[in-house]
Amino acid sequence: MISVAVLGASGRMGATTVHAVDSADDLTLVAALDAGDEVAMAARAGAQVVVDFTVPSATEANVHAAIEAGLHAVVGTTGWTADALGRVDEHLKERPELGVLIAPNFALGAVLAMKLSAAAAPYFESVEIVELHHPDKVDAPSGTARHTAAGIAAARAAAGVASSPDATSQDPDGARGAVLDGVHVHAVRLRGLVAHEEILMGNPGEQFTIRTDSFDRVSFMPGVLLGIRKVAAHPGLTVGLDGYMTL
């Protein structure tokens, strides 16, 4: 049995995670914590793994507190920067037995879409990303889109592929979206959506589209439970659930 504490337990993702952990035969929920609760309470409750679905402004501090308390961490909160990841990686050197998984998306379809897009992107002249989420999401572009763009950019750079062609010279209103690692990313916020992403690739006379859709937050739970079960076997920092999967 793996003892689990959930941070952000009253939020949408946190509450879904609490139910999923409580329903799993090999996991035990020992603490459901929210804003104002100290991460150390999870250790006192006997947790081995903490799951963080809080907010971007709190998640890094929570992970450092988990490391200080000797707990593995599985993190689904987005908004992480390269500097923040570096600080966590450095902190883990003090506790080399601990594992931290920070995943921009736990939906298995989204993980596969990110991997497939990186594999396919060097073969197409143009690549753009459209991410679509509910209007209560606080960060844009999404962590999934950022991770997707980074993977695409790295794959294209390694293959020596030029940037996507774009003759735009006037865009005072930002209609072309954000540019992440040289990849245009467009964020949609629309009531009725949950979490969706399209990766659009084009060559002369051809278009290739990869799309992943999460219609309910339960779609993230198989990936969250996978992370909980495997984090102890992967010491150090892992970014992306694909690091725990054979792809």
C-alpha positions as CSV (number, residue, x, y, z in Angstrom):
1,M,0.0,0.0,0.0
2,I,1.2,3.5,-0.8
3,S,0.1,6.3,1.5
4,V,-0.9,9.5,-0.3
5,A,-1.7,13.1,0.6
6,V,-3.5,15.4,-1.8
7,L,-2.7,19.1,-1.8
8,G,-5.5,21.3,-3.2
9,A,-8.0,18.7,-2.2
10,S,-11.1,20.9,-2.5
11,G,-10.3,22.1,-6.0
12,R,-11.7,20.5,-9.2
13,M,-8.6,18.3,-9.9
14,G,-7.8,17.8,-6.2
15,A,-11.3,16.5,-5.4
16,T,-11.2,14.1,-8.4
17,T,-7.8,12.9,-7.3
18,V,-9.0,12.3,-3.7
19,H,-11.8,10.1,-5.1
20,A,-9.4,8.2,-7.4
21,V,-6.9,7.5,-4.7
22,D,-9.6,6.5,-2.2
23,S,-11.0,4.1,-4.8
24,A,-7.7,2.4,-5.6
25,D,-7.0,-0.9,-3.9
26,D,-3.3,-0.3,-3.6
27,L,-3.4,3.3,-2.3
28,T,-4.4,4.8,1.0
29,L,-5.5,8.4,1.3
30,V,-4.0,9.7,4.6
31,A,-4.5,13.5,4.2
32,A,-6.6,15.9,2.1
33,L,-5.0,19.3,2.5
34,D,-5.9,22.8,1.2
35,A,-4.7,26.4,1.4
36,G,-3.5,27.2,4.9
37,D,-2.5,23.6,5.6
38,E,1.2,22.9,5.9
39,V,2.8,20.3,3.7
40,A,4.5,18.9,6.8
41,M,1.0,17.7,7.9
42,A,1.2,15.1,5.1
43,A,4.4,13.7,6.6
44,R,2.8,13.6,10.1
45,A,-0.2,11.7,8.7
46,G,2.2,9.1,7.3
47,A,2.1,10.0,3.6
48,Q,4.8,8.6,1.3
49,V,3.7,10.6,-1.7
50,V,2.1,14.0,-2.0
51,V,0.0,15.0,-5.1
52,D,-0.1,18.7,-5.8
53,F,-3.1,20.2,-7.7
54,T,-2.9,23.7,-6.1
55,V,-2.1,26.9,-8.0
56,P,1.0,28.2,-9.8
57,S,1.9,30.7,-7.1
58,A,2.1,27.9,-4.4
59,T,3.2,24.8,-6.2
60,E,7.0,25.3,-6.1
61,A,7.0,26.1,-2.4
62,N,4.9,23.0,-1.8
63,V,7.4,20.8,-3.7
64,H,10.3,22.2,-1.7
65,A,8.4,21.5,1.5
66,A,7.7,18.0,0.4
67,I,11.4,17.4,-0.2
68,E,12.2,18.8,3.2
69,A,9.7,16.5,4.7
70,G,11.1,13.4,2.9
71,L,8.1,12.9,0.6
72,H,7.9,12.0,-3.0
73,A,5.8,14.4,-5.1
74,V,3.6,14.1,-8.1
75,V,2.7,17.6,-9.5
76,G,0.0,18.5,-11.9
77,T,-0.1,22.2,-11.2
78,T,1.1,24.2,-14.3
79,G,3.0,27.5,-14.5
80,W,6.5,26.1,-14.0
81,T,9.5,28.0,-15.4
82,A,12.9,26.6,-16.3
83,D,14.4,28.5,-13.3
84,A,11.8,26.9,-10.9
85,L,12.5,23.4,-12.3
86,G,16.2,24.1,-11.8
87,R,15.7,25.0,-8.2
88,V,13.8,21.8,-7.5
89,D,16.4,19.7,-9.4
90,E,19.1,21.3,-7.2
91,H,17.2,20.7,-4.0
92,L,16.7,17.0,-4.8
93,K,20.5,16.6,-4.8
94,E,20.2,16.9,-1.0
95,R,17.7,14.0,-1.0
96,P,18.8,11.7,-3.8
97,E,16.4,9.0,-2.7
98,L,13.3,11.1,-3.5
99,G,11.4,11.4,-6.8
100,V,9.5,14.4,-8.1
101,L,7.3,14.1,-11.1
102,I,6.1,17.4,-12.7
103,A,3.7,16.6,-15.5
104,P,2.1,19.3,-17.7
105,N,-0.7,16.8,-18.5
106,F,-1.7,13.5,-17.0
107,A,-4.1,12.4,-19.8
108,L,-2.6,9.5,-21.6
109,G,-3.8,10.8,-25.0
110,A,-2.1,14.1,-24.3
111,V,1.2,12.5,-23.4
112,L,1.1,10.5,-26.6
113,A,0.2,13.6,-28.6
114,M,3.2,15.4,-27.2
115,K,5.6,12.6,-28.0
116,L,4.1,12.0,-31.5
117,S,4.2,15.7,-32.4
118,A,7.9,15.9,-31.5
119,A,8.6,12.9,-33.7
120,A,6.6,14.2,-36.6
121,A,7.5,17.9,-36.5
122,P,10.9,17.7,-38.3
123,Y,9.1,16.4,-41.4
124,F,6.8,19.4,-41.8
125,E,7.6,22.9,-43.0
126,S,5.0,24.5,-40.7
127,V,3.9,23.7,-37.2
128,E,1.5,25.6,-34.9
129,I,-0.4,24.8,-31.7
130,V,-3.9,25.6,-30.6
131,E,-4.8,24.9,-26.9
132,L,-8.3,25.2,-25.7
133,H,-9.4,25.3,-22.0
134,H,-12.2,26.4,-19.7
135,P,-12.2,30.1,-18.8
136,D,-11.4,29.5,-15.1
137,K,-7.8,28.4,-16.1
138,V,-5.4,31.0,-14.7
139,D,-2.3,30.4,-16.9
140,A,-1.9,30.9,-20.7
141,P,-0.5,29.3,-22.7
142,S,-1.2,26.0,-20.9
143,G,1.7,23.9,-19.5
144,T,0.8,21.2,-22.0
145,A,1.2,23.7,-24.9
146,R,4.5,24.9,-23.5
147,H,5.8,21.4,-23.1
148,T,4.6,20.5,-26.6
149,A,6.3,23.5,-28.2
150,A,9.5,22.8,-26.4
151,G,9.6,19.2,-27.6
152,I,8.8,20.3,-31.2
153,A,11.4,23.0,-31.1
154,A,14.1,20.6,-29.8
155,A,13.3,18.0,-32.4
156,R,13.4,20.5,-35.3
157,A,16.6,22.0,-34.1
158,A,18.2,18.6,-33.8
159,A,17.2,17.8,-37.3
160,G,18.3,21.2,-38.6
161,V,14.8,22.2,-39.7
162,A,14.2,25.9,-40.3
163,S,11.6,27.9,-38.5
164,S,8.0,27.8,-39.9
165,P,7.6,30.3,-42.7
166,D,5.6,33.4,-41.7
167,A,5.4,36.6,-43.8
168,T,3.5,38.5,-41.1
169,S,5.0,42.0,-40.7
170,Q,2.0,43.7,-39.0
171,D,0.2,42.3,-36.0
172,P,-0.5,45.1,-33.5
173,D,-3.2,43.1,-31.7
174,G,-1.3,39.8,-31.4
175,A,-3.5,37.8,-33.6
176,R,-0.6,35.4,-34.4
177,G,-0.5,34.3,-30.8
178,A,2.4,33.7,-28.5
179,V,5.8,32.4,-29.8
180,L,7.3,29.7,-27.6
181,D,10.7,28.3,-28.7
182,G,9.9,29.6,-32.2
183,V,6.5,27.8,-32.3
184,H,3.3,29.9,-32.5
185,V,0.8,28.9,-29.8
186,H,-2.8,30.1,-29.6
187,A,-4.8,29.9,-26.4
188,V,-8.7,29.7,-26.4
189,R,-10.7,30.1,-23.2
190,L,-14.3,29.0,-23.7
191,R,-17.1,27.9,-21.3
192,G,-17.9,24.3,-21.8
193,L,-14.4,23.1,-22.6
194,V,-12.1,21.2,-20.2
195,A,-8.7,20.6,-21.8
196,H,-7.9,20.2,-25.5
197,E,-5.0,20.6,-27.8
198,E,-4.4,20.6,-31.6
199,I,-1.0,20.4,-33.1
200,L,-1.2,21.5,-36.8
201,M,1.6,20.6,-39.2
202,G,1.8,21.5,-42.9
203,N,3.7,20.8,-46.1
204,P,2.8,21.9,-49.6
205,G,-0.4,20.2,-50.4
206,E,-0.7,18.4,-47.1
207,Q,-1.8,18.9,-43.5
208,F,-1.3,16.6,-40.5
209,T,-3.3,17.3,-37.3
210,I,-2.9,15.7,-33.9
211,R,-5.8,16.4,-31.5
212,T,-6.3,15.3,-27.9
213,D,-9.5,16.0,-25.9
214,S,-10.2,15.6,-22.2
215,F,-14.0,15.9,-21.7
216,D,-13.9,15.2,-18.0
217,R,-11.2,15.4,-15.3
218,V,-11.5,11.7,-14.7
219,S,-9.4,11.4,-17.9
220,F,-6.4,12.5,-16.0
221,M,-6.7,9.9,-13.2
222,P,-5.0,6.9,-14.9
223,G,-1.9,9.1,-15.4
224,V,-2.0,10.5,-11.9
225,L,-2.3,7.0,-10.4
226,L,0.5,5.8,-12.6
227,G,2.7,8.7,-11.3
228,I,1.9,7.9,-7.7
229,R,2.8,4.2,-8.2
230,K,6.1,4.8,-10.0
231,V,7.5,8.0,-8.5
232,A,9.5,6.2,-5.8
233,A,11.2,4.1,-8.5
234,H,12.4,7.3,-10.3
235,P,14.6,9.3,-8.0
236,G,15.3,12.9,-9.0
237,L,13.2,15.3,-11.1
238,T,11.2,14.0,-14.0
239,V,9.3,16.4,-16.2
240,G,6.5,14.8,-18.2
241,L,4.6,11.5,-17.6
242,D,6.3,10.0,-20.6
243,G,9.4,9.6,-18.4
244,Y,7.5,6.9,-16.6
245,M,6.1,5.2,-19.7
246,T,7.6,3.0,-22.4
247,L,7.0,5.0,-25.6
